[in-house]
Amino acid sequence: MTEADLDRAARFEAEARELHRRSRAAATLPASILPRFQALWKEEAAKLLRQRKR
């Protein structure tokens, strides 16, 4: 795993936290769905980047 991969993983995790926050703050259920799925995708991408090390 390169330093760039670690940086990308950290950025994805930060973006996922922000997307989860936006999802919780959404006024309606439909408005909360897209940020939630985007956050889950970012979390999975970060996890896969970190697993490349192994």
C-alpha angles and dihedrals in degrees: 000000000000129000088251090058091052090049092050091048091051091048091049091051092050091048090049091054090052092048091050089051091051091047092054091046094051114118095219136035095242090052090053098051101072096049089047093055091044089053092050090050091050091049091051092048090051091048092051092048091052092048091056087079092068 
